Amino acid sequence: MQKRGMRKPGEPIYLRRHVIALALAVGLPIIALQMYKIYVGPIHFVVQIGLAIFASTVAGLWLYLIYRSSAQNEP
């Protein structure tokens, strides 16, 4: 019988920093583009797509680095 709070083998780790990083990775490109359009002005669609791809790539790398360090500490 497993102790309370123990994870099953293969169960993913969801730390608070992982959830925050995932929310930022998803929401930041959307919020940043909307704020730009509100305060600066219209932006061309191709530029929006380029910025969203860039921000998502950076956020994805950031998530990878965060999850990798946690996974290395797993038995």
Contact map, one row per residue, 1 for C-alpha under 8 A:
111000000000000000000000000000000000000000000000000000000000000000000000000
111101000000000000000000000000000000000000000000000000000000000000000000000
111111000000000000000000000000000000000000000000000000000000000000000000000
011111000000000000000000000000000000000000000000000000000000000000000000000
001111100000000000000000000000000000000000000000000000000000000000000000000
011111110000000000000000000000000000000000000000000000000000000000000000000
000011111010000000000000000000000000000000000000000000000000000000000000000
000001111110000000000000000000000000000000000000000000000000000000000000000
000000111110000000000000000000000000000000000000000000000000000000000000000
000000011111000000000000000000000000000000000000000000000000000000000000000
000000111111100000000000000000000000000000000000000000000000000000000000000
000000000111110000000000000000000000000000000000000000000000000000000000000
000000000011111000000000000000000000000000000000000000000000000000000000000
000000000001111101100000000000000000000000000000000000000000000000000000000
000000000000111111100000000000000000000000000000000000000000000000000000000
000000000000011111110000000000000000000000000000000000000000000000000000000
000000000000001111111000000000000000000000000000000000000000000000000000000
000000000000011111111100000000000000000000000000000000000000001001100000000
000000000000011111111110000000000000000000000000000000000000000000000000000
000000000000000111111111000000000000000000000000000000000000000000000000000
000000000000000011111111100000000000000000000000000000000010011000000000000
000000000000000001111111110000000000000000000000000000000000001000000000000
000000000000000000111111111100000000000000000000000000000000000000000000000
000000000000000000011111111100000000000000000000000000000010000000000000000
000000000000000000001111111110000000000000000000000000110011001000000000000
000000000000000000000111111111000000000000000000000000010000000000000000000
000000000000000000000011111111100000000000000000000000000000000000000000000
000000000000000000000011111111110000000000000000000000100000000000000000000
000000000000000000000000111111111000000000000000001100110000000000000000000
000000000000000000000000011111111100000000000000000100000000000000000000000
000000000000000000000000001111111110000000000000000000000000000000000000000
000000000000000000000000000111111111000000000000000000000000000000000000000
000000000000000000000000000011111111100000000001000000000000000000000000000
000000000000000000000000000001111111110000000000000000000000000000000000000
000000000000000000000000000000111111111000000000000000000000000000000000000
000000000000000000000000000000011111111111000000000000000000000000000000000
000000000000000000000000000000001111111111100000000000000000000000000000000
000000000000000000000000000000000111111111000000000000000000000000000000000
000000000000000000000000000000000011111110000000000000000000000000000000000
000000000000000000000000000000000001111111000000000000000000000000000000000
000000000000000000000000000000000001111111100000000000000000000000000000000
000000000000000000000000000000000001110111110000000000000000000000000000000
000000000000000000000000000000000000100011111011000000000000000000000000000
000000000000000000000000000000000000000001111111000000000000000000000000000
000000000000000000000000000000000000000000111111100000000000000000000000000
000000000000000000000000000000000000000000011111110000000000000000000000000
000000000000000000000000000000000000000000111111111000000000000000000000000
000000000000000000000000000000001000000000111111111100000000000000000000000
000000000000000000000000000000000000000000001111111110000000000000000000000
000000000000000000000000000000000000000000000111111111000000000000000000000
000000000000000000000000000010000000000000000011111111100000000000000000000
000000000000000000000000000011000000000000000001111111110000000000000000000
000000000000000000000000000000000000000000000000111111111000000000000000000
000000000000000000000000000000000000000000000000011111111100000000000000000
000000000000000000000000100110000000000000000000001111111110000000000000000
000000000000000000000000110010000000000000000000000111111111000000000000000
000000000000000000000000000000000000000000000000000011111111100000000000000
000000000000000000000000000000000000000000000000000001111111110000000000000
000000000000000000001001100000000000000000000000000000111111111000000000000
000000000000000000000000100000000000000000000000000000011111111100000000000
000000000000000000000000000000000000000000000000000000001111111110000000000
000000000000000000001000000000000000000000000000000000000111111111000000000
000000000000000001001100100000000000000000000000000000000011111111100000000
000000000000000000000000000000000000000000000000000000000001111111110000000
000000000000000000000000000000000000000000000000000000000000111111111000000
000000000000000001000000000000000000000000000000000000000000011111111100000
000000000000000001000000000000000000000000000000000000000000001111111110000
000000000000000000000000000000000000000000000000000000000000000111111111000
000000000000000000000000000000000000000000000000000000000000000011111111100
000000000000000000000000000000000000000000000000000000000000000001111111110
000000000000000000000000000000000000000000000000000000000000000000111111110
000000000000000000000000000000000000000000000000000000000000000000011111110
000000000000000000000000000000000000000000000000000000000000000000001111111
000000000000000000000000000000000000000000000000000000000000000000000111111
000000000000000000000000000000000000000000000000000000000000000000000000111
